[in-house]
Amino acid sequence: MSAEPFIAVLIGPGGVGKGTLARALVEADPRLWLSKSWTTRPVRATEDGTEYYFVDRATFERAIEDDSFLEWAEFHGNLYGTPRPQAGEHDVLLEIEVQGAEQVLAHDATAVVILVVAPSMEQLEERLRGRGDGDEHVEKRLSSAPHELAKGQAIATRVVVNDDVERATREILSILEELRPARRSPSKKD
């Protein structure tokens, strides 16, 4: 068995439901471990503070200097980063921004990148507003969505429309099962 973990990455514009899907995937598949990202952004009113490691900018920048991240990026004025995964028995699931996924692929070309999209821009806007984002933030997210989608299309292994969480979860699980290296399923030898 290889010491390197299998890495699956969920990307897509803010509001497409990456976090909801990531939680559903980890709950449905005991082989997946969700890496918790760091961020310098404040906790949203709809969050309980466990979604990220919320840190100040100085702490984040020290972690960059210590090479603690697999990837990191600045997005809409806040820093986001994924800690380096440890080798182990679990596959690693990352829920990150497109530019972070590009960095992951530079380190591990075998990573599976799944672009999650909303059924429409109108639904994306509704989701952003529904999670409590202010008008200015919603406008920023909507204006950057086409660029994120174009970059995501260019690097994604597969694209999944999140029109129904249960259906999209099943589709992603099916994709992961298909693309997981044989080393992760030793009991399924042919």
C-alpha positions in Angstrom: 0.0 0.0 0.0 1.3 3.4 -0.9 2.1 5.9 1.9 0.5 8.8 0.0 -3.2 9.4 0.7 -5.7 9.4 -2.2 -6.9 13.0 -2.5 -10.4 14.0 -3.7 -11.1 17.7 -4.1 -14.4 19.5 -4.2 -14.3 22.9 -5.9 -16.9 25.4 -7.2 -18.1 28.9 -6.6 -19.2 29.9 -3.1 -22.8 28.9 -2.4 -22.9 25.7 -4.6 -23.1 23.5 -1.5 -19.5 22.1 -1.3 -19.6 22.1 2.5 -22.9 20.3 2.7 -21.8 17.8 0.2 -18.4 17.3 2.0 -20.2 16.5 5.2 -22.6 14.1 3.5 -19.7 12.3 1.7 -17.8 11.8 4.9 -20.9 10.5 6.7 -21.6 8.1 3.8 -18.1 6.8 3.3 -16.0 5.8 6.3 -12.8 5.7 4.1 -13.0 9.5 3.6 -11.5 12.0 6.0 -12.4 15.7 5.6 -9.4 18.0 5.9 -10.4 21.1 7.8 -9.1 24.2 6.1 -7.8 27.3 7.8 -9.1 30.8 7.1 -8.7 34.4 8.2 -12.3 35.3 7.4 -14.7 35.9 10.3 -17.3 33.2 11.3 -20.6 33.8 9.5 -23.8 34.2 11.5 -25.0 30.8 10.0 -21.8 29.0 11.2 -21.0 27.5 14.6 -17.2 28.0 14.3 -16.3 24.4 13.6 -16.3 24.7 9.8 -12.7 26.0 9.6 -9.8 26.7 11.9 -10.5 30.4 12.2 -7.2 32.2 12.8 -5.8 35.7 12.6 -3.6 36.7 9.6 -0.3 36.6 11.6 -0.9 33.0 12.6 -1.8 32.0 9.0 1.3 33.8 7.7 3.5 31.9 10.2 2.0 28.6 8.9 2.8 29.7 5.4 6.4 30.3 6.4 6.6 26.9 8.1 5.3 25.3 4.9 2.4 23.8 6.7 -0.1 24.0 3.8 -0.6 21.7 0.9 -2.2 24.8 -0.8 -3.2 28.3 0.3 -4.7 31.3 -1.5 -6.1 34.7 -0.8 -9.7 35.0 -1.9 -11.8 38.2 -1.6 -9.3 39.6 1.0 -9.1 36.5 3.2 -6.6 33.7 3.4 -7.6 30.1 3.0 -5.3 27.1 3.3 -5.4 23.3 3.5 -3.0 21.6 6.0 -0.7 19.0 4.5 -2.5 15.6 4.7 -0.8 12.8 6.7 -0.3 9.3 5.3 -2.8 6.9 6.7 -5.7 4.6 6.1 -8.2 7.2 5.0 -8.6 9.0 1.7 -8.5 12.8 2.0 -11.4 15.0 1.0 -10.6 18.7 0.4 -13.3 21.4 0.0 -11.3 24.3 -1.4 -11.2 27.2 -3.9 -10.2 26.6 -7.6 -6.8 28.2 -7.2 -6.1 25.9 -4.3 -7.0 22.9 -6.4 -4.5 24.0 -9.0 -1.8 23.9 -6.3 -3.0 20.5 -5.1 -2.7 19.2 -8.7 0.8 20.6 -9.0 1.8 18.5 -5.9 -0.3 15.4 -6.8 -1.5 15.0 -10.4 -3.5 11.9 -9.4 -5.9 14.0 -7.2 -9.5 13.7 -8.3 -11.1 17.2 -8.8 -14.8 17.5 -8.8 -16.4 20.8 -9.9 -19.7 21.3 -8.1 -22.1 23.7 -9.8 -25.5 25.1 -9.0 -28.4 24.4 -11.4 -28.5 28.1 -12.3 -27.0 31.5 -11.4 -30.3 32.4 -9.9 -30.2 29.4 -7.5 -26.6 30.3 -6.7 -27.7 33.8 -5.7 -30.6 32.4 -3.6 -28.2 30.0 -1.8 -25.7 32.8 -1.1 -28.5 35.0 0.4 -29.9 32.0 2.2 -26.7 31.5 4.1 -26.8 35.1 5.4 -24.2 36.7 3.0 -24.7 40.5 2.7 -25.4 42.2 -0.7 -21.8 43.3 -1.3 -20.5 39.8 -0.6 -23.2 38.2 -2.8 -22.3 40.5 -5.7 -18.6 39.8 -5.3 -19.2 36.0 -5.3 -21.6 36.2 -8.3 -19.1 38.4 -10.3 -16.3 35.9 -9.6 -18.4 32.8 -10.3 -18.0 32.8 -14.1 -14.2 32.9 -13.8 -14.2 30.2 -11.1 -16.4 28.0 -13.3 -14.2 28.4 -16.4 -11.0 27.6 -14.4 -12.8 24.8 -12.7 -13.9 23.3 -16.0 -10.3 23.3 -17.2 -9.0 21.3 -14.2 -11.9 19.2 -13.1 -11.9 15.4 -13.4 -15.7 15.5 -13.4 -18.6 18.1 -13.0 -21.5 17.5 -10.7 -24.7 19.6 -10.6 -25.8 20.0 -7.0 -29.6 20.2 -7.7 -30.3 17.7 -4.9 -27.9 16.9 -2.1 -28.7 13.2 -1.8 -28.5 12.7 -5.6 -25.3 14.7 -5.9 -23.7 12.8 -3.0 -24.5 9.5 -4.6 -23.0 10.7 -7.9 -19.8 11.9 -6.2 -19.5 8.6 -4.2 -19.8 6.7 -7.5 -17.1 8.9 -9.1 -14.8 8.3 -6.2 -15.4 4.5 -6.2 -14.6 4.4 -10.0 -11.5 6.5 -9.7 -10.0 5.3 -6.4 -6.7 3.5 -6.8 -7.0 -0.3 -6.4 -4.6 0.0 -3.4 -7.5 1.5 -1.4 -9.8 -1.5 -2.0 -7.6 -4.6 -1.4 -10.7 -6.7 -0.6 -12.1 -6.1 -4.1 -9.4 -8.0 -6.1 -10.4 -9.4 -9.4 
